[in-house]
Amino acid sequence: MKQPATYIISNDHNTVLYIGVTSNLIQRIYQHKEKIIGGFSAKYNLTKLVYFELFNDMENAIVREKRLKQWHRKWKNRLIGEVNPNWRDLYPDII
């Protein structure tokens, strides 16, 4: 299902965060989990979807991604904790 989304993934210890944007959240998280696309997320084993927001258009999703990337880590942790207090992997919920 294609729908613009902003997402945050982390490693098993929740020590590293990656913020991204996509038009297909299920496919993109699968790519992270399988390390199909190299780079930062593969290097730091970021495979756990801990937060996401869905949007009606890609422009708003990109704006949100850019804003979140400017946030302090403490703010990101609070945002994640408000909707996902145990920092569990949300991927099974969206497939």
C-alpha positions as a Markdown table, in Angstrom:
| # | Residue | x | y | z |
|---|---|---|---|---|
| 1 | Met | 0.0 | 0.0 | 0.0 |
| 2 | Lys | 1.5 | 3.3 | -1.0 |
| 3 | Gln | 1.0 | 6.1 | 1.4 |
| 4 | Pro | 3.6 | 8.8 | 2.4 |
| 5 | Ala | 5.1 | 8.2 | 5.8 |
| 6 | Thr | 7.8 | 9.5 | 8.1 |
| 7 | Tyr | 9.4 | 6.9 | 10.3 |
| 8 | Ile | 12.0 | 6.3 | 13.0 |
| 9 | Ile | 13.9 | 3.1 | 13.2 |
| 10 | Ser | 16.4 | 2.0 | 15.9 |
| 11 | Asn | 18.7 | -0.9 | 16.9 |
| 12 | Asp | 17.9 | -3.5 | 19.5 |
| 13 | His | 19.4 | -1.4 | 22.3 |
| 14 | Asn | 17.6 | 1.8 | 21.2 |
| 15 | Thr | 20.9 | 3.7 | 21.2 |
| 16 | Val | 20.8 | 4.9 | 17.5 |
| 17 | Leu | 18.0 | 6.4 | 15.6 |
| 18 | Tyr | 17.4 | 6.9 | 11.9 |
| 19 | Ile | 14.6 | 9.1 | 10.6 |
| 20 | Gly | 13.3 | 8.5 | 7.1 |
| 21 | Val | 10.5 | 9.2 | 4.6 |
| 22 | Thr | 8.9 | 6.8 | 2.2 |
| 23 | Ser | 5.8 | 6.3 | 0.0 |
| 24 | Asn | 5.6 | 2.6 | 1.0 |
| 25 | Leu | 6.3 | 2.0 | 4.7 |
| 26 | Ile | 6.0 | -1.8 | 4.7 |
| 27 | Gln | 8.4 | -2.2 | 1.8 |
| 28 | Arg | 10.9 | 0.3 | 3.2 |
| 29 | Ile | 11.0 | -1.2 | 6.6 |
| 30 | Tyr | 11.4 | -4.7 | 5.0 |
| 31 | Gln | 14.4 | -3.2 | 3.1 |
| 32 | His | 15.9 | -2.0 | 6.4 |
| 33 | Lys | 15.4 | -5.3 | 8.1 |
| 34 | Glu | 16.9 | -7.3 | 5.3 |
| 35 | Lys | 19.7 | -4.8 | 4.8 |
| 36 | Ile | 18.8 | -4.6 | 1.1 |
| 37 | Ile | 19.9 | -1.0 | 1.0 |
| 38 | Gly | 23.3 | -0.3 | 2.6 |
| 39 | Gly | 24.3 | 2.8 | 4.4 |
| 40 | Phe | 23.7 | 4.1 | 7.9 |
| 41 | Ser | 20.8 | 1.8 | 8.8 |
| 42 | Ala | 22.7 | -1.3 | 7.7 |
| 43 | Lys | 25.9 | -0.2 | 9.4 |
| 44 | Tyr | 24.2 | 0.3 | 12.8 |
| 45 | Asn | 21.8 | -2.6 | 12.5 |
| 46 | Leu | 18.7 | -0.3 | 12.6 |
| 47 | Thr | 15.9 | -2.8 | 11.9 |
| 48 | Lys | 13.3 | -1.9 | 14.6 |
| 49 | Leu | 10.4 | 0.4 | 13.6 |
| 50 | Val | 9.7 | 2.4 | 16.7 |
| 51 | Tyr | 7.6 | 5.3 | 15.3 |
| 52 | Phe | 5.8 | 6.4 | 12.2 |
| 53 | Glu | 3.4 | 9.0 | 10.9 |
| 54 | Leu | 1.2 | 8.7 | 7.8 |
| 55 | Phe | 0.5 | 11.6 | 5.5 |
| 56 | Asn | -1.9 | 12.4 | 2.6 |
| 57 | Asp | 0.9 | 13.8 | 0.5 |
| 58 | Met | 4.7 | 13.3 | 0.2 |
| 59 | Glu | 5.4 | 17.1 | 0.6 |
| 60 | Asn | 4.1 | 17.1 | 4.2 |
| 61 | Ala | 5.9 | 13.9 | 5.0 |
| 62 | Ile | 9.2 | 15.4 | 3.8 |
| 63 | Val | 8.6 | 18.6 | 5.8 |
| 64 | Arg | 8.0 | 16.5 | 8.9 |
| 65 | Glu | 11.1 | 14.3 | 8.3 |
| 66 | Lys | 13.3 | 17.4 | 8.0 |
| 67 | Arg | 11.8 | 18.9 | 11.3 |
| 68 | Leu | 12.3 | 15.7 | 13.2 |
| 69 | Lys | 15.9 | 15.5 | 12.1 |
| 70 | Gln | 16.5 | 18.9 | 13.7 |
| 71 | Trp | 15.1 | 17.8 | 17.0 |
| 72 | His | 17.3 | 17.0 | 20.1 |
| 73 | Arg | 17.5 | 13.3 | 21.0 |
| 74 | Lys | 15.6 | 13.9 | 24.2 |
| 75 | Trp | 12.6 | 15.3 | 22.2 |
| 76 | Lys | 12.7 | 12.3 | 19.8 |
| 77 | Asn | 12.8 | 9.9 | 22.7 |
| 78 | Arg | 9.7 | 11.6 | 24.3 |
| 79 | Leu | 7.8 | 11.5 | 20.9 |
| 80 | Ile | 8.5 | 7.8 | 20.6 |
| 81 | Gly | 7.7 | 7.1 | 24.2 |
| 82 | Glu | 4.3 | 8.8 | 23.9 |
| 83 | Val | 3.0 | 6.3 | 21.3 |
| 84 | Asn | 5.4 | 3.4 | 21.9 |
| 85 | Pro | 6.4 | 3.4 | 25.6 |
| 86 | Asn | 8.2 | 0.0 | 25.4 |
| 87 | Trp | 10.0 | 0.9 | 22.1 |
| 88 | Arg | 8.7 | -2.4 | 20.6 |
| 89 | Asp | 9.0 | -3.1 | 16.9 |
| 90 | Leu | 5.9 | -1.8 | 15.3 |
| 91 | Tyr | 6.5 | -3.6 | 12.0 |
| 92 | Pro | 4.3 | -6.6 | 12.8 |
| 93 | Asp | 1.4 | -4.2 | 13.4 |
| 94 | Ile | 1.6 | -2.7 | 9.8 |
| 95 | Ile | 2.1 | -5.9 | 7.8 |
